[in-house]
């Protein structure tokens, strides 16, 4: 027994010293991480020679915009939560709190398809690049794809592609009808094969719900950005599944993200009532779009075709139009009777579609 006790105490002493060594190593590593972060920040500041807004002072200001509501799309019985334009520049898909997904002809305002989902709060919808397919999902935790055809019941052609462990907040087809990206309340994004429903790549890094994602407009199409309730935006490599850049700065949840048309920068919309522009090459925030008078959350955003204008929807029922370079507000669009929940510029750049909790969508030009 004496020998056993001696062995036990020796083992305990070794374990204690090992634990102590490990905790010391952890402390040292944490200090090293902090030092590296400080060095990175110093290097960023060193390269931060001029503010974008001051570099843009010599540019001509944008003349007064005269955008009006040209069409109103009425048909949803609940809050409109998401919308997307078709590549034909004419059709729009929208989804709402009433569990319906509608496909509209934005010229005639006719409803061409109506699909009832098995759940309310259909939070995401997306048009496939070909215009022959739409995807949607929400509180059912799934992404369902529907083939659009005039001759028969579309609902019978429903095909479940993706399954998350929490609600699906956003989705976007990649550059083909074969693959789709989804973002979810389970704090992950995922890339799926549409035909087989197979998970091709998952993207883990956010510490809270993913609220929005957008695929790069670059030809390669191997990159996307996501924003979430953890106040961060992350840029991902779709081939490796790795986060290649991470951006902070918002004081509250990020609700939407959108790449600049060149693919070298992206914008974010947040509950902190600001929109921000981040540059991938400068690896930092280059503009913040805010005013003291704007106190309501920004829910959605999109760029004009050139990227000079940034359109953003807010919870105070308005759409603010910003000069992307100067950081100033160019115009405000009034018309909706409840919060603006989603918006998108048509692929031709000639019209803006906004969706709202007043159950309507409006086409502005």
Beta strands, then each sheet from edge to edge (+ up, - down):
strand 1: 69-74
strand 2: 80-85
strand 3: 91-96
strand 4: 100-105
strand 5: 111-116
strand 6: 124-127
strand 7: 133-137
strand 8: 142-147
strand 9: 159-163
strand 10: 168-173
strand 11: 179-184
strand 12: 188-193
strand 13: 199-204
strand 14: 210-215
strand 15: 223-228
strand 16: 233-237
strand 17: 243-247
strand 18: 254-259
strand 19: 265-270
strand 20: 275-279
strand 21: 284-289
strand 22: 298-303
strand 23: 309-314
strand 24: 319-323
strand 25: 329-333
strand 26: 340-345
strand 27: 352-356
strand 28: 360-364
sheet 1: 1+ 28- 27+ 26-
sheet 2: 2+ 3- 4+ 5-
sheet 3: 6+ 7- 8+ 9-
sheet 4: 10+ 11- 12+ 13-
sheet 5: 14+ 15- 16+ 17-
sheet 6: 18+ 19- 20+ 21-
sheet 7: 22+ 23- 24+ 25-
end
